[in-house]
Structures are given as structure tokens and as C-alpha cells.
Amino acid sequence: MAQFHVAAVLDLRANSPRLAQAALKAVVLDRAQAVIPDFKVQKIGVFATAPARLGELHDNLAILRPYADELVNWGGGRPRS
């Protein structure tokens, strides 16, 4: 079976990132397999924030986490579970 990668990018560098943006990215990842059923879909949540802000952005990441096979911080820090 062929593999397809889907990435949803969430920019959390703003002072007050909106939860709605995280929800929209989660929907993209959630729907990916249904849209391309003939592929094995690898779902990647990419976000950008300073490592020091991970704690305050917990809610945003909690929305995205269940729908991503992998979370990657483009800002360099590792997401907390």
C-alpha cells in the first residue's frame, strides 16, 4: 500500500494563539484518511513556538495531539505529553 504524508501547520508564536486554529488543523488531520482511502496516511502536526511557552500552550496542543501520529515543534522544543 502506498503511503501519503499529511501535515497540518499551527503557528503558536502569537501572543494569544486561538484554539479555533488548533481545532481546524485537527479536523484536517482527522479527515485525511477518509479523503485518500487508498493510501496509508501518516499524519503530522507541525507547530512553532519557543520551548519556554509549551506549558502555556497546552490546550492548543491537546486539541491537535489525538489526531496526529507525530507532533513536531518547528521552533525546536519537544511537545510535552
N, CA, C and O atoms as a Tinker XYZ file with bonds, in Angstrom:
   324  protein
     1  N      0.847000   -1.181000    0.000000    73     2
     2  CA     0.000000    0.000000    0.000000    64     1     3
     3  C      0.889000    1.240000    0.000000    63     2     4     5
     4  O      1.882000    1.299000    0.725000    81     3
     5  N      0.537000    2.204000   -0.796000    73     3     6
     6  CA     1.295000    3.451000   -0.877000    64     5     7
     7  C      1.070000    4.286000    0.380000    63     6     8     9
     8  O      0.052000    4.158000    1.061000    81     7
     9  N      2.035000    5.133000    0.665000    73     7    10
    10  CA     1.935000    5.983000    1.854000    64     9    11
    11  C      1.830000    7.443000    1.438000    63    10    12    13
    12  O      2.446000    7.870000    0.461000    81    11
    13  N      1.054000    8.189000    2.182000    73    11    14
    14  CA     0.829000    9.605000    1.929000    64    13    15
    15  C      1.037000   10.349000    3.236000    63    14    16    17
    16  O      0.541000    9.919000    4.277000    81    15
    17  N      1.760000   11.454000    3.199000    73    15    18
    18  CA     2.005000   12.251000    4.403000    64    17    19
    19  C      1.147000   13.509000    4.354000    63    18    20    21
    20  O      1.104000   14.210000    3.342000    81    19
    21  N      0.470000   13.781000    5.454000    73    19    22
    22  CA    -0.335000   14.989000    5.589000    64    21    23
    23  C      0.183000   15.755000    6.793000    63    22    24    25
    24  O      0.285000   15.213000    7.894000    81    23
    25  N      0.510000   17.023000    6.572000    73    23    26
    26  CA     0.995000   17.870000    7.669000    64    25    27
    27  C      0.033000   19.036000    7.864000    63    26    28    29
    28  O     -0.381000   19.682000    6.901000    81    27
    29  N     -0.311000   19.293000    9.102000    73    27    30
    30  CA    -1.096000   20.465000    9.469000    64    29    31
    31  C     -0.168000   21.356000   10.283000    63    30    32    33
    32  O      0.405000   20.922000   11.283000    81    31
    33  N     -0.023000   22.608000    9.846000    73    31    34
    34  CA     0.931000   23.528000   10.464000    64    33    35
    35  C      0.188000   24.547000   11.324000    63    34    36    37
    36  O     -0.719000   25.236000   10.856000    81    35
    37  N      0.592000   24.625000   12.584000    73    35    38
    38  CA    -0.047000   25.509000   13.557000    64    37    39
    39  C      0.995000   26.480000   14.096000    63    38    40    41
    40  O      1.951000   26.068000   14.752000    81    39
    41  N      0.811000   27.773000   13.819000    73    39    42
    42  CA     1.756000   28.792000   14.273000    64    41    43
    43  C      1.316000   29.299000   15.649000    63    42    44    45
    44  O      0.312000   30.001000   15.771000    81    43
    45  N      2.073000   28.937000   16.672000    73    43    46
    46  CA     1.748000   29.328000   18.046000    64    45    47
    47  C      2.669000   30.436000   18.565000    63    46    48    49
    48  O      2.807000   30.610000   19.776000    81    47
    49  N      3.289000   31.173000   17.670000    73    47    50
    50  CA     4.212000   32.225000   18.097000    64    49    51
    51  C      3.509000   33.512000   18.489000    63    50    52    53
    52  O      4.130000   34.382000   19.100000    81    51
    53  N      2.235000   33.662000   18.157000    73    51    54
    54  CA     1.476000   34.866000   18.512000    64    53    55
    55  C      1.302000   34.946000   20.030000    63    54    56    57
    56  O      1.415000   33.940000   20.731000    81    55
    57  N      1.031000   36.140000   20.523000    73    55    58
    58  CA     0.834000   36.319000   21.966000    64    57    59
    59  C     -0.353000   35.521000   22.492000    63    58    60    61
    60  O     -0.286000   34.961000   23.586000    81    59
    61  N     -1.436000   35.464000   21.724000    73    59    62
    62  CA    -2.643000   34.740000   22.143000    64    61    63
    63  C     -3.152000   33.882000   20.984000    63    62    64    65
    64  O     -4.116000   34.256000   20.315000    81    63
    65  N     -2.517000   32.742000   20.741000    73    63    66
    66  CA    -2.979000   31.899000   19.638000    64    65    67
    67  C     -4.385000   31.370000   19.911000    63    66    68    69
    68  O     -4.721000   31.033000   21.046000    81    67
    69  N     -5.185000   31.303000   18.879000    73    67    70
    70  CA    -6.590000   30.907000   19.014000    64    69    71
    71  C     -6.745000   29.389000   19.007000    63    70    72    73
    72  O     -6.115000   28.685000   18.218000    81    71
    73  N     -7.592000   28.911000   19.899000    73    71    74
    74  CA    -7.895000   27.482000   19.956000    64    73    75
    75  C     -8.590000   27.021000   18.678000    63    74    76    77
    76  O     -8.452000   25.865000   18.279000    81    75
    77  N     -9.330000   27.909000   18.040000    73    75    78
    78  CA   -10.032000   27.559000   16.807000    64    77    79
    79  C     -9.050000   27.133000   15.713000    63    78    80    81
    80  O     -9.359000   26.254000   14.908000    81    79
    81  N     -7.889000   27.744000   15.683000    73    79    82
    82  CA    -6.883000   27.353000   14.684000    64    81    83
    83  C     -6.405000   25.925000   14.935000    63    82    84    85
    84  O     -6.228000   25.153000   13.992000    81    83
    85  N     -6.198000   25.578000   16.187000    73    83    86
    86  CA    -5.793000   24.213000   16.526000    64    85    87
    87  C     -6.899000   23.229000   16.153000    63    86    88    89
    88  O     -6.614000   22.134000   15.668000    81    87
    89  N     -8.147000   23.604000   16.375000    73    87    90
    90  CA    -9.274000   22.737000   16.035000    64    89    91
    91  C     -9.365000   22.517000   14.527000    63    90    92    93
    92  O     -9.635000   21.404000   14.075000    81    91
    93  N     -9.139000   23.569000   13.755000    73    91    94
    94  CA    -9.171000   23.450000   12.300000    64    93    95
    95  C     -8.080000   22.499000   11.805000    63    94    96    97
    96  O     -8.329000   21.676000   10.924000    81    95
    97  N     -6.890000   22.607000   12.359000    73    95    98
    98  CA    -5.791000   21.713000   11.970000    64    97    99
    99  C     -6.097000   20.272000   12.362000    63    98   100   101
   100  O     -5.746000   19.342000   11.636000    81    99
   101  N     -6.747000   20.085000   13.504000    73    99   102
   102  CA    -7.130000   18.744000   13.948000    64   101   103
   103  C     -8.142000   18.124000   12.982000    63   102   104   105
   104  O     -8.077000   16.926000   12.705000    81   103
   105  N     -9.070000   18.925000   12.472000    73   103   106
   106  CA   -10.055000   18.428000   11.510000    64   105   107
   107  C     -9.356000   17.975000   10.225000    63   106   108   109
   108  O     -9.704000   16.937000    9.663000    81   107
   109  N     -8.384000   18.741000    9.766000    73   107   110
   110  CA    -7.631000   18.361000    8.565000    64   109   111
   111  C     -6.990000   16.992000    8.759000    63   110   112   113
   112  O     -7.093000   16.127000    7.890000    81   111
   113  N     -6.332000   16.795000    9.890000    73   111   114
   114  CA    -5.674000   15.514000   10.147000    64   113   115
   115  C     -6.697000   14.391000   10.310000    63   114   116   117
   116  O     -6.478000   13.275000    9.838000    81   115
   117  N     -7.795000   14.682000   10.968000    73   115   118
   118  CA    -8.824000   13.671000   11.196000    64   117   119
   119  C     -9.443000   13.190000    9.884000    63   118   120   121
   120  O     -9.725000   12.001000    9.733000    81   119
   121  N     -9.649000   14.082000    8.959000    73   119   122
   122  CA   -10.304000   13.755000    7.690000    64   121   123
   123  C     -9.358000   13.164000    6.649000    63   122   124   125
   124  O     -9.816000   12.626000    5.641000    81   123
   125  N     -8.075000   13.252000    6.868000    73   123   126
   126  CA    -7.092000   12.858000    5.855000    64   125   127
   127  C     -7.287000   11.430000    5.357000    63   126   128   129
   128  O     -7.259000   11.205000    4.147000    81   127
   129  N     -7.481000   10.478000    6.227000    73   127   130
   130  CA    -7.623000    9.088000    5.800000    64   129   131
   131  C     -8.888000    8.879000    4.974000    63   130   132   133
   132  O     -8.874000    8.106000    4.016000    81   131
   133  N     -9.967000    9.546000    5.321000    73   131   134
   134  CA   -11.220000    9.395000    4.583000    64   133   135
   135  C    -11.120000    9.994000    3.174000    63   134   136   137
   136  O    -11.742000    9.495000    2.236000    81   135
   137  N    -10.347000   11.047000    3.037000    73   135   138
   138  CA   -10.213000   11.711000    1.741000    64   137   139
   139  C     -9.371000   10.882000    0.773000    63   138   140   141
   140  O     -9.647000   10.858000   -0.426000    81   139
   141  N     -8.357000   10.212000    1.283000    73   139   142
   142  CA    -7.487000    9.388000    0.435000    64   141   143
   143  C     -7.421000    7.964000    0.997000    63   142   144   145
   144  O     -6.401000    7.558000    1.554000    81   143
   145  N     -8.511000    7.213000    0.848000    73   143   146
   146  CA    -8.615000    5.897000    1.485000    64   145   147
   147  C     -7.679000    4.826000    0.915000    63   146   148   149
   148  O     -7.446000    3.808000    1.568000    81   147
   149  N     -7.148000    5.034000   -0.273000    73   147   150
   150  CA    -6.284000    4.024000   -0.892000    64   149   151
   151  C     -4.832000    4.120000   -0.441000    63   150   152   153
   152  O     -3.995000    3.347000   -0.906000    81   151
   153  N     -4.524000    5.030000    0.434000    73   151   154
   154  CA    -3.164000    5.241000    0.925000    64   153   155
   155  C     -3.112000    5.024000    2.427000    63   154   156   157
   156  O     -4.103000    5.221000    3.131000    81   155
   157  N     -1.950000    4.618000    2.908000    73   155   158
   158  CA    -1.692000    4.649000    4.346000    64   157   159
   159  C     -1.290000    6.086000    4.651000    63   158   160   161
   160  O     -0.319000    6.583000    4.079000    81   159
   161  N     -1.999000    6.754000    5.523000    73   159   162
   162  CA    -1.767000    8.182000    5.785000    64   161   163
   163  C     -0.968000    8.359000    7.074000    63   162   164   165
   164  O     -1.351000    7.862000    8.133000    81   163
   165  N      0.137000    9.069000    6.962000    73   163   166
   166  CA     0.950000    9.473000    8.110000    64   165   167
   167  C      0.583000   10.920000    8.414000    63   166   168   169
   168  O      0.832000   11.809000    7.600000    81   167
   169  N     -0.008000   11.162000    9.584000    73   167   170
   170  CA    -0.492000   12.499000    9.936000    64   169   171
   171  C      0.497000   13.172000   10.881000    63   170   172   173
   172  O      0.821000   12.644000   11.945000    81   171
   173  N      0.967000   14.344000   10.473000    73   171   174
   174  CA     1.995000   15.062000   11.230000    64   173   175
   175  C      1.460000   16.434000   11.630000    63   174   176   177
   176  O      1.019000   17.210000   10.782000    81   175
   177  N      1.503000   16.719000   12.906000    73   175   178
   178  CA     1.150000   18.040000   13.407000    64   177   179
   179  C      2.431000   18.834000   13.612000    63   178   180   181
   180  O      3.255000   18.490000   14.459000    81   179
   181  N      2.594000   19.886000   12.839000    73   179   182
   182  CA     3.776000   20.740000   12.940000    64   181   183
   183  C      3.330000   22.037000   13.598000    63   182   184   185
   184  O      2.359000   22.659000   13.166000    81   183
   185  N      4.039000   22.440000   14.639000    73   183   186
   186  CA     3.717000   23.712000   15.288000    64   185   187
   187  C      5.007000   24.474000   15.537000    63   186   188   189
   188  O      6.098000   23.905000   15.516000    81   187
   189  N      4.864000   25.759000   15.770000    73   187   190
   190  CA     6.039000   26.600000   16.006000    64   189   191
   191  C      5.817000   27.437000   17.254000    63   190   192   193
   192  O      4.874000   28.224000   17.339000    81   191
   193  N      6.705000   27.251000   18.216000    73   191   194
   194  CA     6.681000   28.059000   19.429000    64   193   195
   195  C      8.026000   27.929000   20.136000    63   194   196   197
   196  O      8.779000   26.986000   19.896000    81   195
   197  N      8.308000   28.867000   20.991000    73   195   198
   198  CA     9.518000   28.778000   21.807000    64   197   199
   199  C      9.322000   27.684000   22.853000    63   198   200   201
   200  O      8.231000   27.555000   23.408000    81   199
   201  N     10.355000   26.899000   23.129000    73   199   202
   202  CA    10.230000   25.823000   24.120000    64   201   203
   203  C      9.711000   26.310000   25.476000    63   202   204   205
   204  O      9.013000   25.566000   26.166000    81   203
   205  N     10.033000   27.520000   25.860000    73   203   206
   206  CA     9.600000   28.055000   27.152000    64   205   207
   207  C      8.084000   28.266000   27.217000    63   206   208   209
   208  O      7.531000   28.376000   28.311000    81   207
   209  N      7.411000   28.322000   26.079000    73   207   210
   210  CA     5.966000   28.577000   26.051000    64   209   211
   211  C      5.121000   27.314000   25.971000    63   210   212   213
   212  O      3.893000   27.404000   25.953000    81   211
   213  N      5.735000   26.152000   25.925000    73   211   214
   214  CA     4.974000   24.912000   25.759000    64   213   215
   215  C      3.912000   24.724000   26.842000    63   214   216   217
   216  O      2.808000   24.264000   26.550000    81   215
   217  N      4.229000   25.072000   28.070000    73   215   218
   218  CA     3.273000   24.913000   29.167000    64   217   219
   219  C      2.019000   25.741000   28.983000    63   218   220   221
   220  O      0.915000   25.246000   29.209000    81   219
   221  N      2.166000   26.981000   28.581000    73   219   222
   222  CA     1.002000   27.862000   28.417000    64   221   223
   223  C      0.174000   27.524000   27.180000    63   222   224   225
   224  O     -0.967000   27.971000   27.057000    81   223
   225  N      0.736000   26.743000   26.269000    73   223   226
   226  CA     0.032000   26.375000   25.044000    64   225   227
   227  C     -0.506000   24.944000   25.097000    63   226   228   229
   228  O     -0.838000   24.356000   24.068000    81   227
   229  N     -0.587000   24.402000   26.291000    73   227   230
   230  CA    -1.032000   23.024000   26.484000    64   229   231
   231  C     -2.385000   22.757000   25.824000    63   230   232   233
   232  O     -2.559000   21.716000   25.190000    81   231
   233  N     -3.345000   23.671000   25.960000    73   231   234
   234  CA    -4.684000   23.457000   25.406000    64   233   235
   235  C     -4.657000   23.354000   23.884000    63   234   236   237
   236  O     -5.345000   22.517000   23.301000    81   235
   237  N     -3.859000   24.210000   23.246000    73   235   238
   238  CA    -3.749000   24.171000   21.791000    64   237   239
   239  C     -3.196000   22.826000   21.320000    63   238   240   241
   240  O     -3.703000   22.233000   20.368000    81   239
   241  N     -2.161000   22.358000   21.992000    73   239   242
   242  CA    -1.534000   21.092000   21.603000    64   241   243
   243  C     -2.414000   19.901000   21.965000    63   242   244   245
   244  O     -2.397000   18.886000   21.268000    81   243
   245  N     -3.179000   20.013000   23.042000    73   243   246
   246  CA    -4.079000   18.927000   23.443000    64   245   247
   247  C     -5.171000   18.697000   22.401000    63   246   248   249
   248  O     -5.630000   17.568000   22.229000    81   247
   249  N     -5.586000   19.746000   21.711000    73   247   250
   250  CA    -6.580000   19.609000   20.645000    64   249   251
   251  C     -5.985000   18.864000   19.456000    63   250   252   253
   252  O     -6.648000   18.011000   18.865000    81   251
   253  N     -4.758000   19.175000   19.107000    73   251   254
   254  CA    -4.107000   18.602000   17.925000    64   253   255
   255  C     -3.589000   17.177000   18.156000    63   254   256   257
   256  O     -3.642000   16.338000   17.257000    81   255
   257  N     -3.095000   16.917000   19.355000    73   255   258
   258  CA    -2.384000   15.654000   19.664000    64   257   259
   259  C     -3.149000   14.374000   19.305000    63   258   260   261
   260  O     -2.540000   13.477000   18.723000    81   259
   261  N     -4.449000   14.232000   19.615000    73   259   262
   262  CA    -5.127000   12.958000   19.331000    64   261   263
   263  C     -5.225000   12.620000   17.840000    63   262   264   265
   264  O     -5.444000   11.462000   17.484000    81   263
   265  N     -5.068000   13.601000   16.984000    73   263   266
   266  CA    -5.253000   13.389000   15.547000    64   265   267
   267  C     -3.945000   13.258000   14.786000    63   266   268   269
   268  O     -3.947000   12.936000   13.598000    81   267
   269  N     -2.829000   13.505000   15.458000    73   267   270
   270  CA    -1.524000   13.449000   14.807000    64   269   271
   271  C     -0.783000   12.179000   15.211000    63   270   272   273
   272  O     -0.759000   11.805000   16.383000    81   271
   273  N     -0.180000   11.524000   14.225000    73   271   274
   274  CA     0.680000   10.389000   14.527000    64   273   275
   275  C      1.995000   10.874000   15.135000    63   274   276   277
   276  O      2.672000   10.152000   15.866000    81   275
   277  N      2.328000   12.109000   14.811000    73   275   278
   278  CA     3.587000   12.692000   15.278000    64   277   279
   279  C      3.402000   14.199000   15.427000    63   278   280   281
   280  O      2.774000   14.834000   14.579000    81   279
   281  N      3.945000   14.776000   16.503000    73   279   282
   282  CA     3.963000   16.230000   16.687000    64   281   283
   283  C      5.409000   16.705000   16.618000    63   282   284   285
   284  O      6.304000   16.113000   17.222000    81   283
   285  N      5.620000   17.781000   15.872000    73   283   286
   286  CA     6.966000   18.317000   15.704000    64   285   287
   287  C      6.918000   19.823000   15.968000    63   286   288   289
   288  O      6.089000   20.535000   15.401000    81   287
   289  N      7.820000   20.301000   16.837000    73   287   290
   290  CA     7.929000   21.735000   17.090000    64   289   291
   291  C      8.987000   22.310000   16.158000    63   290   292   293
   292  O     10.181000   22.074000   16.339000    81   291
   293  N      8.546000   23.055000   15.178000    73   291   294
   294  CA     9.459000   23.706000   14.245000    64   293   295
   295  C     10.314000   24.727000   14.980000    63   294   296   297
   296  O     11.376000   25.115000   14.493000    81   295
   297  N      9.854000   25.168000   16.159000    73   295   298
   298  CA    10.596000   26.120000   16.967000    64   297   299
   299  C     11.711000   25.474000   17.765000    63   298   300   301
   300  O     12.474000   26.178000   18.426000    81   299
   301  N     11.828000   24.171000   17.723000    73   299   302
   302  CA    12.973000   23.481000   18.338000    64   301   303
   303  C     12.708000   22.701000   19.596000    63   302   304   305
   304  O     13.509000   21.834000   19.947000    81   303
   305  N     11.613000   22.966000   20.301000    73   303   306
   306  CA    11.356000   22.242000   21.549000    64   305   307
   307  C     10.529000   20.993000   21.314000    63   306   308   309
   308  O      9.893000   20.852000   20.270000    81   307
   309  N     10.535000   20.100000   22.264000    73   307   310
   310  CA     9.731000   18.883000   22.159000    64   309   311
   311  C      8.393000   19.106000   22.856000    63   310   312   313
   312  O      8.345000   19.723000   23.920000    81   311
   313  N      7.297000   18.604000   22.260000    73   311   314
   314  CA     5.999000   18.742000   22.921000    64   313   315
   315  C      5.925000   17.866000   24.161000    63   314   316   317
   316  O      6.515000   16.787000   24.214000    81   315
   317  N      5.203000   18.339000   25.142000    73   315   318
   318  CA     5.013000   17.548000   26.360000    64   317   319
   319  C      3.787000   16.686000   26.220000    63   318   320   321
   320  O      2.829000   17.072000   25.550000    81   319
   321  N      3.799000   15.532000   26.837000    73   319   322
   322  CA     2.624000   14.653000   26.780000    64   321   323
   323  C      1.560000   15.106000   27.742000    63   322   324
   324  O      0.501000   14.485000   27.829000    81   323
